[in-house]
Structure formats: C-alpha cells, structure tokens
Amino acid sequence: MTIQTAEDPSPCPAGGTYEINASGGTPPYTYEVVPPSPPGTVVSPSGEVTVGQQAQPGSEVRVKVRDSGQPRQRTASTNPVG
C-alpha cells in the first residue's frame, strides 16, 4: 500500500490544506492524524488534511492510513509545516 500527495505540500502553512491519496490494499481506507502532528490538525474521510492554525514552522504532520483488508495493511505520510 502506498500514499501520494495530490500536490507538493512542502511546506504547508498553518491553516493550509493538502490531499493525500492511498492506493493498493483493499479500499475503503481509514485516515488518522497521529503525533507529532500540530494540535488542531485534522484529516477528512477522503484524505484532505487541514493543518492546525497554531502549527509552527518546522513541525511535521503525520497521517496514518489503513486499508479494509484482512490482514490490514497500513502506512504513513509525513509532511513539513512551513
């Protein structure tokens, strides 16, 4: 299973958005923001990431993606905040 960004989010500013796309494995996919992501960072069920308003330049957004297959596959995407 792989993750690609729809566009280059480097660096994505506080309050900015970008989209990640999973492929491989078994859809549908589950997206989850995980530490050390800035507070307030969220990801929609379709993979659109919104960086928290208080994110500091140099911090990172990390999103974990899981598929629906058995056994489940998972991978993660890490993108900088700038």
mmCIF file of the N, C-alpha and C atoms, coordinates in Angstrom:
data_MODEL
# 
_entry.id   MODEL 
# 
loop_
_atom_site.group_PDB 
_atom_site.id 
_atom_site.type_symbol 
_atom_site.label_atom_id 
_atom_site.label_alt_id 
_atom_site.label_comp_id 
_atom_site.label_asym_id 
_atom_site.label_entity_id 
_atom_site.label_seq_id 
_atom_site.pdbx_PDB_ins_code 
_atom_site.Cartn_x 
_atom_site.Cartn_y 
_atom_site.Cartn_z 
_atom_site.occupancy 
_atom_site.B_iso_or_equiv 
_atom_site.pdbx_formal_charge 
_atom_site.auth_seq_id 
_atom_site.auth_comp_id 
_atom_site.auth_asym_id 
_atom_site.auth_atom_id 
_atom_site.pdbx_PDB_model_num 
ATOM 1   N N  . MET A 1 1  ? 0.859   -1.173 0.000  1.00 0.00 ? 1  MET A N  1 
ATOM 2   C CA . MET A 1 1  ? 0.000   0.000  0.000  1.00 0.00 ? 1  MET A CA 1 
ATOM 3   C C  . MET A 1 1  ? 0.897   1.225  0.000  1.00 0.00 ? 1  MET A C  1 
ATOM 4   N N  . THR A 1 2  ? 0.534   2.244  -0.772 1.00 0.00 ? 2  THR A N  1 
ATOM 5   C CA . THR A 1 2  ? 1.327   3.463  -0.854 1.00 0.00 ? 2  THR A CA 1 
ATOM 6   C C  . THR A 1 2  ? 0.454   4.691  -0.645 1.00 0.00 ? 2  THR A C  1 
ATOM 7   N N  . ILE A 1 3  ? 1.096   5.798  -0.287 1.00 0.00 ? 3  ILE A N  1 
ATOM 8   C CA . ILE A 1 3  ? 0.418   7.088  -0.132 1.00 0.00 ? 3  ILE A CA 1 
ATOM 9   C C  . ILE A 1 3  ? 1.129   8.091  -1.016 1.00 0.00 ? 3  ILE A C  1 
ATOM 10  N N  . GLN A 1 4  ? 0.348   8.907  -1.716 1.00 0.00 ? 4  GLN A N  1 
ATOM 11  C CA . GLN A 1 4  ? 0.897   10.003 -2.507 1.00 0.00 ? 4  GLN A CA 1 
ATOM 12  C C  . GLN A 1 4  ? 0.141   11.270 -2.161 1.00 0.00 ? 4  GLN A C  1 
ATOM 13  N N  . THR A 1 5  ? 0.845   12.392 -2.238 1.00 0.00 ? 5  THR A N  1 
ATOM 14  C CA . THR A 1 5  ? 0.166   13.668 -2.068 1.00 0.00 ? 5  THR A CA 1 
ATOM 15  C C  . THR A 1 5  ? -0.337  14.127 -3.423 1.00 0.00 ? 5  THR A C  1 
ATOM 16  N N  . ALA A 1 6  ? -1.498  14.758 -3.437 1.00 0.00 ? 6  ALA A N  1 
ATOM 17  C CA . ALA A 1 6  ? -2.086  15.243 -4.681 1.00 0.00 ? 6  ALA A CA 1 
ATOM 18  C C  . ALA A 1 6  ? -1.261  16.386 -5.262 1.00 0.00 ? 6  ALA A C  1 
ATOM 19  N N  . GLU A 1 7  ? -0.604  17.115 -4.391 1.00 0.00 ? 7  GLU A N  1 
ATOM 20  C CA . GLU A 1 7  ? 0.267   18.203 -4.810 1.00 0.00 ? 7  GLU A CA 1 
ATOM 21  C C  . GLU A 1 7  ? 1.380   18.278 -3.790 1.00 0.00 ? 7  GLU A C  1 
ATOM 22  N N  . ASP A 1 8  ? 2.444   18.975 -4.110 1.00 0.00 ? 8  ASP A N  1 
ATOM 23  C CA . ASP A 1 8  ? 3.565   19.063 -3.174 1.00 0.00 ? 8  ASP A CA 1 
ATOM 24  C C  . ASP A 1 8  ? 3.196   19.990 -2.022 1.00 0.00 ? 8  ASP A C  1 
ATOM 25  N N  . PRO A 1 9  ? 3.018   19.446 -0.810 1.00 0.00 ? 9  PRO A N  1 
ATOM 26  C CA . PRO A 1 9  ? 2.626   20.283 0.319  1.00 0.00 ? 9  PRO A CA 1 
ATOM 27  C C  . PRO A 1 9  ? 3.811   20.884 1.051  1.00 0.00 ? 9  PRO A C  1 
ATOM 28  N N  . SER A 1 10 ? 5.010   20.752 0.520  1.00 0.00 ? 10 SER A N  1 
ATOM 29  C CA . SER A 1 10 ? 6.204   21.161 1.258  1.00 0.00 ? 10 SER A CA 1 
ATOM 30  C C  . SER A 1 10 ? 6.527   22.610 1.019  1.00 0.00 ? 10 SER A C  1 
ATOM 31  N N  . PRO A 1 11 ? 6.611   23.420 2.003  1.00 0.00 ? 11 PRO A N  1 
ATOM 32  C CA . PRO A 1 11 ? 5.997   23.234 3.303  1.00 0.00 ? 11 PRO A CA 1 
ATOM 33  C C  . PRO A 1 11 ? 4.556   23.736 3.291  1.00 0.00 ? 11 PRO A C  1 
ATOM 34  N N  . CYS A 1 12 ? 3.700   23.097 4.014  1.00 0.00 ? 12 CYS A N  1 
ATOM 35  C CA . CYS A 1 12 ? 2.292   23.504 4.094  1.00 0.00 ? 12 CYS A CA 1 
ATOM 36  C C  . CYS A 1 12 ? 2.143   24.466 5.281  1.00 0.00 ? 12 CYS A C  1 
ATOM 37  N N  . PRO A 1 13 ? 1.572   25.628 5.083  1.00 0.00 ? 13 PRO A N  1 
ATOM 38  C CA . PRO A 1 13 ? 1.458   26.597 6.183  1.00 0.00 ? 13 PRO A CA 1 
ATOM 39  C C  . PRO A 1 13 ? 0.374   26.215 7.178  1.00 0.00 ? 13 PRO A C  1 
ATOM 40  N N  . ALA A 1 14 ? 0.458   26.804 8.362  1.00 0.00 ? 14 ALA A N  1 
ATOM 41  C CA . ALA A 1 14 ? -0.596  26.638 9.363  1.00 0.00 ? 14 ALA A CA 1 
ATOM 42  C C  . ALA A 1 14 ? -1.927  27.047 8.745  1.00 0.00 ? 14 ALA A C  1 
ATOM 43  N N  . GLY A 1 15 ? -2.954  26.236 8.933  1.00 0.00 ? 15 GLY A N  1 
ATOM 44  C CA . GLY A 1 15 ? -4.266  26.512 8.375  1.00 0.00 ? 15 GLY A CA 1 
ATOM 45  C C  . GLY A 1 15 ? -4.416  26.081 6.931  1.00 0.00 ? 15 GLY A C  1 
ATOM 46  N N  . GLY A 1 16 ? -3.328  25.646 6.306  1.00 0.00 ? 16 GLY A N  1 
ATOM 47  C CA . GLY A 1 16 ? -3.362  25.217 4.911  1.00 0.00 ? 16 GLY A CA 1 
ATOM 48  C C  . GLY A 1 16 ? -3.922  23.808 4.775  1.00 0.00 ? 16 GLY A C  1 
ATOM 49  N N  . THR A 1 17 ? -4.246  23.440 3.545  1.00 0.00 ? 17 THR A N  1 
ATOM 50  C CA . THR A 1 17 ? -4.770  22.100 3.285  1.00 0.00 ? 17 THR A CA 1 
ATOM 51  C C  . THR A 1 17 ? -3.995  21.448 2.143  1.00 0.00 ? 17 THR A C  1 
ATOM 52  N N  . TYR A 1 18 ? -3.980  20.136 2.164  1.00 0.00 ? 18 TYR A N  1 
ATOM 53  C CA . TYR A 1 18 ? -3.458  19.348 1.055  1.00 0.00 ? 18 TYR A CA 1 
ATOM 54  C C  . TYR A 1 18 ? -4.147  17.994 1.089  1.00 0.00 ? 18 TYR A C  1 
ATOM 55  N N  . GLU A 1 19 ? -4.056  17.269 -0.003 1.00 0.00 ? 19 GLU A N  1 
ATOM 56  C CA . GLU A 1 19 ? -4.759  15.993 -0.113 1.00 0.00 ? 19 GLU A CA 1 
ATOM 57  C C  . GLU A 1 19 ? -3.763  14.853 -0.236 1.00 0.00 ? 19 GLU A C  1 
ATOM 58  N N  . ILE A 1 20 ? -4.044  13.754 0.456  1.00 0.00 ? 20 ILE A N  1 
ATOM 59  C CA . ILE A 1 20 ? -3.240  12.554 0.286  1.00 0.00 ? 20 ILE A CA 1 
ATOM 60  C C  . ILE A 1 20 ? -4.118  11.463 -0.322 1.00 0.00 ? 20 ILE A C  1 
ATOM 61  N N  . ASN A 1 21 ? -3.504  10.623 -1.128 1.00 0.00 ? 21 ASN A N  1 
ATOM 62  C CA . ASN A 1 21 ? -4.227  9.560  -1.809 1.00 0.00 ? 21 ASN A CA 1 
ATOM 63  C C  . ASN A 1 21 ? -3.551  8.229  -1.517 1.00 0.00 ? 21 ASN A C  1 
ATOM 64  N N  . ALA A 1 22 ? -4.307  7.264  -1.032 1.00 0.00 ? 22 ALA A N  1 
ATOM 65  C CA . ALA A 1 22 ? -3.791  5.922  -0.812 1.00 0.00 ? 22 ALA A CA 1 
ATOM 66  C C  . ALA A 1 22 ? -4.105  5.073  -2.033 1.00 0.00 ? 22 ALA A C  1 
ATOM 67  N N  . SER A 1 23 ? -3.249  4.091  -2.290 1.00 0.00 ? 23 SER A N  1 
ATOM 68  C CA . SER A 1 23 ? -3.513  3.137  -3.360 1.00 0.00 ? 23 SER A CA 1 
ATOM 69  C C  . SER A 1 23 ? -2.961  1.786  -2.934 1.00 0.00 ? 23 SER A C  1 
ATOM 70  N N  . GLY A 1 24 ? -3.481  0.740  -3.559 1.00 0.00 ? 24 GLY A N  1 
ATOM 71  C CA . GLY A 1 24 ? -3.094  -0.602 -3.167 1.00 0.00 ? 24 GLY A CA 1 
ATOM 72  C C  . GLY A 1 24 ? -3.934  -1.061 -1.993 1.00 0.00 ? 24 GLY A C  1 
ATOM 73  N N  . GLY A 1 25 ? -3.710  -2.264 -1.538 1.00 0.00 ? 25 GLY A N  1 
ATOM 74  C CA . GLY A 1 25 ? -4.514  -2.762 -0.433 1.00 0.00 ? 25 GLY A CA 1 
ATOM 75  C C  . GLY A 1 25 ? -5.972  -2.876 -0.834 1.00 0.00 ? 25 GLY A C  1 
ATOM 76  N N  . THR A 1 26 ? -6.845  -2.844 0.162  1.00 0.00 ? 26 THR A N  1 
ATOM 77  C CA . THR A 1 26 ? -8.279  -3.001 -0.059 1.00 0.00 ? 26 THR A CA 1 
ATOM 78  C C  . THR A 1 26 ? -9.027  -1.764 0.417  1.00 0.00 ? 26 THR A C  1 
ATOM 79  N N  . PRO A 1 27 ? -9.599  -0.960 -0.507 1.00 0.00 ? 27 PRO A N  1 
ATOM 80  C CA . PRO A 1 27 ? -10.405 0.190  -0.082 1.00 0.00 ? 27 PRO A CA 1 
ATOM 81  C C  . PRO A 1 27 ? -11.685 -0.286 0.599  1.00 0.00 ? 27 PRO A C  1 
ATOM 82  N N  . PRO A 1 28 ? -12.371 0.522  1.372  1.00 0.00 ? 28 PRO A N  1 
ATOM 83  C CA . PRO A 1 28 ? -12.035 1.919  1.649  1.00 0.00 ? 28 PRO A CA 1 
ATOM 84  C C  . PRO A 1 28 ? -10.889 2.033  2.654  1.00 0.00 ? 28 PRO A C  1 
ATOM 85  N N  . TYR A 1 29 ? -10.278 3.221  2.669  1.00 0.00 ? 29 TYR A N  1 
ATOM 86  C CA . TYR A 1 29 ? -9.151  3.492  3.541  1.00 0.00 ? 29 TYR A CA 1 
ATOM 87  C C  . TYR A 1 29 ? -9.598  4.328  4.733  1.00 0.00 ? 29 TYR A C  1 
ATOM 88  N N  . THR A 1 30 ? -8.891  4.167  5.845  1.00 0.00 ? 30 THR A N  1 
ATOM 89  C CA . THR A 1 30 ? -9.125  4.964  7.039  1.00 0.00 ? 30 THR A CA 1 
ATOM 90  C C  . THR A 1 30 ? -7.909  5.843  7.264  1.00 0.00 ? 30 THR A C  1 
ATOM 91  N N  . TYR A 1 31 ? -8.127  7.160  7.386  1.00 0.00 ? 31 TYR A N  1 
ATOM 92  C CA . TYR A 1 31 ? -7.050  8.129  7.605  1.00 0.00 ? 31 TYR A CA 1 
ATOM 93  C C  . TYR A 1 31 ? -7.105  8.604  9.052  1.00 0.00 ? 31 TYR A C  1 
ATOM 94  N N  . GLU A 1 32 ? -5.910  8.769  9.664  1.00 0.00 ? 32 GLU A N  1 
ATOM 95  C CA . GLU A 1 32 ? -5.851  9.215  11.053 1.00 0.00 ? 32 GLU A CA 1 
ATOM 96  C C  . GLU A 1 32 ? -4.633  10.102 11.256 1.00 0.00 ? 32 GLU A C  1 
ATOM 97  N N  . VAL A 1 33 ? -4.827  11.296 11.855 1.00 0.00 ? 33 VAL A N  1 
ATOM 98  C CA . VAL A 1 33 ? -3.713  12.174 12.209 1.00 0.00 ? 33 VAL A CA 1 
ATOM 99  C C  . VAL A 1 33 ? -3.096  11.611 13.485 1.00 0.00 ? 33 VAL A C  1 
ATOM 100 N N  . VAL A 1 34 ? -1.767  11.465 13.492 1.00 0.00 ? 34 VAL A N  1 
ATOM 101 C CA . VAL A 1 34 ? -1.072  10.897 14.656 1.00 0.00 ? 34 VAL A CA 1 
ATOM 102 C C  . VAL A 1 34 ? 0.053   11.834 15.091 1.00 0.00 ? 34 VAL A C  1 
ATOM 103 N N  . PRO A 1 35 ? 0.496   11.702 16.357 1.00 0.00 ? 35 PRO A N  1 
ATOM 104 C CA . PRO A 1 35 ? 1.614   12.522 16.842 1.00 0.00 ? 35 PRO A CA 1 
ATOM 105 C C  . PRO A 1 35 ? 2.854   12.293 15.980 1.00 0.00 ? 35 PRO A C  1 
ATOM 106 N N  . PRO A 1 36 ? 3.663   13.288 15.770 1.00 0.00 ? 36 PRO A N  1 
ATOM 107 C CA . PRO A 1 36 ? 3.741   14.580 16.467 1.00 0.00 ? 36 PRO A CA 1 
ATOM 108 C C  . PRO A 1 36 ? 3.008   15.711 15.758 1.00 0.00 ? 36 PRO A C  1 
ATOM 109 N N  . SER A 1 37 ? 1.912   15.449 15.096 1.00 0.00 ? 37 SER A N  1 
ATOM 110 C CA . SER A 1 37 ? 1.193   16.479 14.346 1.00 0.00 ? 37 SER A CA 1 
ATOM 111 C C  . SER A 1 37 ? 0.770   17.638 15.244 1.00 0.00 ? 37 SER A C  1 
ATOM 112 N N  . PRO A 1 38 ? 0.763   18.859 14.690 1.00 0.00 ? 38 PRO A N  1 
ATOM 113 C CA . PRO A 1 38 ? 0.348   20.030 15.469 1.00 0.00 ? 38 PRO A CA 1 
ATOM 114 C C  . PRO A 1 38 ? -1.102  19.914 15.942 1.00 0.00 ? 38 PRO A C  1 
ATOM 115 N N  . PRO A 1 39 ? -1.411  20.480 17.113 1.00 0.00 ? 39 PRO A N  1 
ATOM 116 C CA . PRO A 1 39 ? -2.798  20.480 17.607 1.00 0.00 ? 39 PRO A CA 1 
ATOM 117 C C  . PRO A 1 39 ? -3.735  21.107 16.588 1.00 0.00 ? 39 PRO A C  1 
ATOM 118 N N  . GLY A 1 40 ? -4.918  20.554 16.475 1.00 0.00 ? 40 GLY A N  1 
ATOM 119 C CA . GLY A 1 40 ? -5.928  21.083 15.569 1.00 0.00 ? 40 GLY A CA 1 
ATOM 120 C C  . GLY A 1 40 ? -5.824  20.560 14.151 1.00 0.00 ? 40 GLY A C  1 
ATOM 121 N N  . THR A 1 41 ? -4.818  19.752 13.858 1.00 0.00 ? 41 THR A N  1 
ATOM 122 C CA . THR A 1 41 ? -4.690  19.178 12.524 1.00 0.00 ? 41 THR A CA 1 
ATOM 123 C C  . THR A 1 41 ? -5.716  18.064 12.374 1.00 0.00 ? 41 THR A C  1 
ATOM 124 N N  . VAL A 1 42 ? -6.427  18.069 11.248 1.00 0.00 ? 42 VAL A N  1 
ATOM 125 C CA . VAL A 1 42 ? -7.476  17.071 11.013 1.00 0.00 ? 42 VAL A CA 1 
ATOM 126 C C  . VAL A 1 42 ? -7.336  16.510 9.596  1.00 0.00 ? 42 VAL A C  1 
ATOM 127 N N  . VAL A 1 43 ? -7.900  15.311 9.406  1.00 0.00 ? 43 VAL A N  1 
ATOM 128 C CA . VAL A 1 43 ? -7.944  14.714 8.079  1.00 0.00 ? 43 VAL A CA 1 
ATOM 129 C C  . VAL A 1 43 ? -9.359  14.220 7.834  1.00 0.00 ? 43 VAL A C  1 
ATOM 130 N N  . SER A 1 44 ? -9.888  14.510 6.658  1.00 0.00 ? 44 SER A N  1 
ATOM 131 C CA . SER A 1 44 ? -11.250 14.107 6.314  1.00 0.00 ? 44 SER A CA 1 
ATOM 132 C C  . SER A 1 44 ? -11.252 12.632 5.887  1.00 0.00 ? 44 SER A C  1 
ATOM 133 N N  . PRO A 1 45 ? -12.436 12.014 5.834  1.00 0.00 ? 45 PRO A N  1 
ATOM 134 C CA . PRO A 1 45 ? -12.521 10.622 5.369  1.00 0.00 ? 45 PRO A CA 1 
ATOM 135 C C  . PRO A 1 45 ? -12.003 10.427 3.946  1.00 0.00 ? 45 PRO A C  1 
ATOM 136 N N  . SER A 1 46 ? -11.924 11.506 3.159  1.00 0.00 ? 46 SER A N  1 
ATOM 137 C CA . SER A 1 46 ? -11.429 11.392 1.785  1.00 0.00 ? 46 SER A CA 1 
ATOM 138 C C  . SER A 1 46 ? -9.929  11.661 1.668  1.00 0.00 ? 46 SER A C  1 
ATOM 139 N N  . GLY A 1 47 ? -9.271  12.025 2.773  1.00 0.00 ? 47 GLY A N  1 
ATOM 140 C CA . GLY A 1 47 ? -7.826  12.251 2.764  1.00 0.00 ? 47 GLY A CA 1 
ATOM 141 C C  . GLY A 1 47 ? -7.385  13.684 2.655  1.00 0.00 ? 47 GLY A C  1 
ATOM 142 N N  . GLU A 1 48 ? -8.290  14.652 2.831  1.00 0.00 ? 48 GLU A N  1 
ATOM 143 C CA . GLU A 1 48 ? -7.882  16.059 2.820  1.00 0.00 ? 48 GLU A CA 1 
ATOM 144 C C  . GLU A 1 48 ? -7.394  16.446 4.213  1.00 0.00 ? 48 GLU A C  1 
ATOM 145 N N  . VAL A 1 49 ? -6.151  16.910 4.286  1.00 0.00 ? 49 VAL A N  1 
ATOM 146 C CA . VAL A 1 49 ? -5.523  17.276 5.553  1.00 0.00 ? 49 VAL A CA 1 
ATOM 147 C C  . VAL A 1 49 ? -5.591  18.787 5.725  1.00 0.00 ? 49 VAL A C  1 
ATOM 148 N N  . THR A 1 50 ? -6.051  19.242 6.896  1.00 0.00 ? 50 THR A N  1 
ATOM 149 C CA . THR A 1 50 ? -6.031  20.655 7.256  1.00 0.00 ? 50 THR A CA 1 
ATOM 150 C C  . THR A 1 50 ? -5.090  20.805 8.440  1.00 0.00 ? 50 THR A C  1 
ATOM 151 N N  . VAL A 1 51 ? -4.033  21.587 8.252  1.00 0.00 ? 51 VAL A N  1 
ATOM 152 C CA . VAL A 1 51 ? -3.023  21.782 9.283  1.00 0.00 ? 51 VAL A CA 1 
ATOM 153 C C  . VAL A 1 51 ? -3.570  22.729 10.343 1.00 0.00 ? 51 VAL A C  1 
ATOM 154 N N  . GLY A 1 52 ? -3.308  22.420 11.610 1.00 0.00 ? 52 GLY A N  1 
ATOM 155 C CA . GLY A 1 52 ? -3.778  23.243 12.727 1.00 0.00 ? 52 GLY A CA 1 
ATOM 156 C C  . GLY A 1 52 ? -3.318  24.685 12.624 1.00 0.00 ? 52 GLY A C  1 
ATOM 157 N N  . GLN A 1 53 ? -4.164  25.621 13.047 1.00 0.00 ? 53 GLN A N  1 
ATOM 158 C CA . GLN A 1 53 ? -3.884  27.059 12.947 1.00 0.00 ? 53 GLN A CA 1 
ATOM 159 C C  . GLN A 1 53 ? -2.647  27.469 13.744 1.00 0.00 ? 53 GLN A C  1 
ATOM 160 N N  . GLN A 1 54 ? -2.323  26.752 14.822 1.00 0.00 ? 54 GLN A N  1 
ATOM 161 C CA . GLN A 1 54 ? -1.196  27.128 15.670 1.00 0.00 ? 54 GLN A CA 1 
ATOM 162 C C  . GLN A 1 54 ? 0.076   26.347 15.348 1.00 0.00 ? 54 GLN A C  1 
ATOM 163 N N  . ALA A 1 55 ? 0.101   25.686 14.208 1.00 0.00 ? 55 ALA A N  1 
ATOM 164 C CA . ALA A 1 55 ? 1.287   24.915 13.812 1.00 0.00 ? 55 ALA A CA 1 
ATOM 165 C C  . ALA A 1 55 ? 2.487   25.834 13.629 1.00 0.00 ? 55 ALA A C  1 
ATOM 166 N N  . GLN A 1 56 ? 3.614   25.397 14.102 1.00 0.00 ? 56 GLN A N  1 
ATOM 167 C CA . GLN A 1 56 ? 4.844   26.172 13.997 1.00 0.00 ? 56 GLN A CA 1 
ATOM 168 C C  . GLN A 1 56 ? 5.667   25.693 12.799 1.00 0.00 ? 56 GLN A C  1 
ATOM 169 N N  . PRO A 1 57 ? 6.313   26.621 12.082 1.00 0.00 ? 57 PRO A N  1 
ATOM 170 C CA . PRO A 1 57 ? 7.206   26.204 11.005 1.00 0.00 ? 57 PRO A CA 1 
ATOM 171 C C  . PRO A 1 57 ? 8.244   25.219 11.539 1.00 0.00 ? 57 PRO A C  1 
ATOM 172 N N  . GLY A 1 58 ? 8.518   24.195 10.756 1.00 0.00 ? 58 GLY A N  1 
ATOM 173 C CA . GLY A 1 58 ? 9.473   23.176 11.171 1.00 0.00 ? 58 GLY A CA 1 
ATOM 174 C C  . GLY A 1 58 ? 8.829   21.966 11.825 1.00 0.00 ? 58 GLY A C  1 
ATOM 175 N N  . SER A 1 59 ? 7.550   22.090 12.215 1.00 0.00 ? 59 SER A N  1 
ATOM 176 C CA . SER A 1 59 ? 6.860   20.928 12.768 1.00 0.00 ? 59 SER A CA 1 
ATOM 177 C C  . SER A 1 59 ? 6.420   20.022 11.622 1.00 0.00 ? 59 SER A C  1 
ATOM 178 N N  . GLU A 1 60 ? 5.898   18.856 11.953 1.00 0.00 ? 60 GLU A N  1 
ATOM 179 C CA . GLU A 1 60 ? 5.503   17.896 10.935 1.00 0.00 ? 60 GLU A CA 1 
ATOM 180 C C  . GLU A 1 60 ? 4.076   17.407 11.145 1.00 0.00 ? 60 GLU A C  1 
ATOM 181 N N  . VAL A 1 61 ? 3.408   17.106 10.035 1.00 0.00 ? 61 VAL A N  1 
ATOM 182 C CA . VAL A 1 61 ? 2.088   16.483 10.056 1.00 0.00 ? 61 VAL A CA 1 
ATOM 183 C C  . VAL A 1 61 ? 2.278   15.018 9.670  1.00 0.00 ? 61 VAL A C  1 
ATOM 184 N N  . ARG A 1 62 ? 1.752   14.126 10.486 1.00 0.00 ? 62 ARG A N  1 
ATOM 185 C CA . ARG A 1 62 ? 1.866   12.691 10.206 1.00 0.00 ? 62 ARG A CA 1 
ATOM 186 C C  . ARG A 1 62 ? 0.460   12.096 10.129 1.00 0.00 ? 62 ARG A C  1 
ATOM 187 N N  . VAL A 1 63 ? 0.177   11.408 9.029  1.00 0.00 ? 63 VAL A N  1 
ATOM 188 C CA . VAL A 1 63 ? -1.124  10.792 8.810  1.00 0.00 ? 63 VAL A CA 1 
ATOM 189 C C  . VAL A 1 63 ? -0.913  9.300  8.567  1.00 0.00 ? 63 VAL A C  1 
ATOM 190 N N  . LYS A 1 64 ? -1.622  8.480  9.336  1.00 0.00 ? 64 LYS A N  1 
ATOM 191 C CA . LYS A 1 64 ? -1.577  7.033  9.165  1.00 0.00 ? 64 LYS A CA 1 
ATOM 192 C C  . LYS A 1 64 ? -2.778  6.606  8.331  1.00 0.00 ? 64 LYS A C  1 
ATOM 193 N N  . VAL A 1 65 ? -2.545  5.684  7.408  1.00 0.00 ? 65 VAL A N  1 
ATOM 194 C CA . VAL A 1 65 ? -3.613  5.182  6.543  1.00 0.00 ? 65 VAL A CA 1 
ATOM 195 C C  . VAL A 1 65 ? -3.682  3.667  6.695  1.00 0.00 ? 65 VAL A C  1 
ATOM 196 N N  . ARG A 1 66 ? -4.904  3.161  6.874  1.00 0.00 ? 66 ARG A N  1 
ATOM 197 C CA . ARG A 1 66 ? -5.130  1.713  6.945  1.00 0.00 ? 66 ARG A CA 1 
ATOM 198 C C  . ARG A 1 66 ? -6.146  1.320  5.891  1.00 0.00 ? 66 ARG A C  1 
ATOM 199 N N  . ASP A 1 67 ? -5.999  0.099  5.383  1.00 0.00 ? 67 ASP A N  1 
ATOM 200 C CA . ASP A 1 67 ? -6.974  -0.386 4.419  1.00 0.00 ? 67 ASP A CA 1 
ATOM 201 C C  . ASP A 1 67 ? -8.018  -1.236 5.138  1.00 0.00 ? 67 ASP A C  1 
ATOM 202 N N  . SER A 1 68 ? -8.940  -1.831 4.368  1.00 0.00 ? 68 SER A N  1 
ATOM 203 C CA . SER A 1 68 ? -10.030 -2.625 4.951  1.00 0.00 ? 68 SER A CA 1 
ATOM 204 C C  . SER A 1 68 ? -9.794  -4.123 4.844  1.00 0.00 ? 68 SER A C  1 
ATOM 205 N N  . GLY A 1 69 ? -8.671  -4.525 4.273  1.00 0.00 ? 69 GLY A N  1 
ATOM 206 C CA . GLY A 1 69 ? -8.403  -5.945 4.076  1.00 0.00 ? 69 GLY A CA 1 
ATOM 207 C C  . GLY A 1 69 ? -8.049  -6.673 5.365  1.00 0.00 ? 69 GLY A C  1 
ATOM 208 N N  . GLN A 1 70 ? -7.987  -7.982 5.264  1.00 0.00 ? 70 GLN A N  1 
ATOM 209 C CA . GLN A 1 70 ? -7.548  -8.816 6.377  1.00 0.00 ? 70 GLN A CA 1 
ATOM 210 C C  . GLN A 1 70 ? -6.410  -9.684 5.877  1.00 0.00 ? 70 GLN A C  1 
ATOM 211 N N  . PRO A 1 71 ? -5.218  -9.609 6.406  1.00 0.00 ? 71 PRO A N  1 
ATOM 212 C CA . PRO A 1 71 ? -4.848  -8.657 7.460  1.00 0.00 ? 71 PRO A CA 1 
ATOM 213 C C  . PRO A 1 71 ? -4.758  -7.237 6.907  1.00 0.00 ? 71 PRO A C  1 
ATOM 214 N N  . ARG A 1 72 ? -4.958  -6.290 7.809  1.00 0.00 ? 72 ARG A N  1 
ATOM 215 C CA . ARG A 1 72 ? -4.929  -4.887 7.406  1.00 0.00 ? 72 ARG A CA 1 
ATOM 216 C C  . ARG A 1 72 ? -3.515  -4.451 7.052  1.00 0.00 ? 72 ARG A C  1 
ATOM 217 N N  . GLN A 1 73 ? -3.427  -3.646 5.998  1.00 0.00 ? 73 GLN A N  1 
ATOM 218 C CA . GLN A 1 73 ? -2.165  -3.006 5.654  1.00 0.00 ? 73 GLN A CA 1 
ATOM 219 C C  . GLN A 1 73 ? -2.215  -1.584 6.168  1.00 0.00 ? 73 GLN A C  1 
ATOM 220 N N  . ARG A 1 74 ? -1.054  -1.032 6.482  1.00 0.00 ? 74 ARG A N  1 
ATOM 221 C CA . ARG A 1 74 ? -1.000  0.369  6.926  1.00 0.00 ? 74 ARG A CA 1 
ATOM 222 C C  . ARG A 1 74 ? 0.319   0.975  6.511  1.00 0.00 ? 74 ARG A C  1 
ATOM 223 N N  . THR A 1 75 ? 0.269   2.274  6.353  1.00 0.00 ? 75 THR A N  1 
ATOM 224 C CA . THR A 1 75 ? 1.452   3.060  6.020  1.00 0.00 ? 75 THR A CA 1 
ATOM 225 C C  . THR A 1 75 ? 1.212   4.468  6.550  1.00 0.00 ? 75 THR A C  1 
ATOM 226 N N  . ALA A 1 76 ? 2.205   5.340  6.443  1.00 0.00 ? 76 ALA A N  1 
ATOM 227 C CA . ALA A 1 76 ? 2.062   6.696  6.969  1.00 0.00 ? 76 ALA A CA 1 
ATOM 228 C C  . ALA A 1 76 ? 2.712   7.700  6.036  1.00 0.00 ? 76 ALA A C  1 
ATOM 229 N N  . SER A 1 77 ? 2.243   8.935  6.132  1.00 0.00 ? 77 SER A N  1 
ATOM 230 C CA . SER A 1 77 ? 2.769   10.052 5.360  1.00 0.00 ? 77 SER A CA 1 
ATOM 231 C C  . SER A 1 77 ? 3.203   11.142 6.337  1.00 0.00 ? 77 SER A C  1 
ATOM 232 N N  . THR A 1 78 ? 4.396   11.677 6.161  1.00 0.00 ? 78 THR A N  1 
ATOM 233 C CA . THR A 1 78 ? 4.885   12.782 6.992  1.00 0.00 ? 78 THR A CA 1 
ATOM 234 C C  . THR A 1 78 ? 5.212   13.965 6.096  1.00 0.00 ? 78 THR A C  1 
ATOM 235 N N  . ASN A 1 79 ? 4.639   15.121 6.428  1.00 0.00 ? 79 ASN A N  1 
ATOM 236 C CA . ASN A 1 79 ? 4.846   16.337 5.625  1.00 0.00 ? 79 ASN A CA 1 
ATOM 237 C C  . ASN A 1 79 ? 5.209   17.503 6.528  1.00 0.00 ? 79 ASN A C  1 
ATOM 238 N N  . PRO A 1 80 ? 6.130   18.369 6.088  1.00 0.00 ? 80 PRO A N  1 
ATOM 239 C CA . PRO A 1 80 ? 6.565   19.504 6.915  1.00 0.00 ? 80 PRO A CA 1 
ATOM 240 C C  . PRO A 1 80 ? 5.560   20.650 6.913  1.00 0.00 ? 80 PRO A C  1 
ATOM 241 N N  . VAL A 1 81 ? 5.641   21.436 7.983  1.00 0.00 ? 81 VAL A N  1 
ATOM 242 C CA . VAL A 1 81 ? 4.854   22.674 8.092  1.00 0.00 ? 81 VAL A CA 1 
ATOM 243 C C  . VAL A 1 81 ? 5.841   23.816 7.909  1.00 0.00 ? 81 VAL A C  1 
ATOM 244 N N  . GLY A 1 82 ? 5.429   24.829 7.174  1.00 0.00 ? 82 GLY A N  1 
ATOM 245 C CA . GLY A 1 82 ? 6.343   25.942 6.936  1.00 0.00 ? 82 GLY A CA 1 
ATOM 246 C C  . GLY A 1 82 ? 5.675   27.251 7.004  1.00 0.00 ? 82 GLY A C  1 
# 
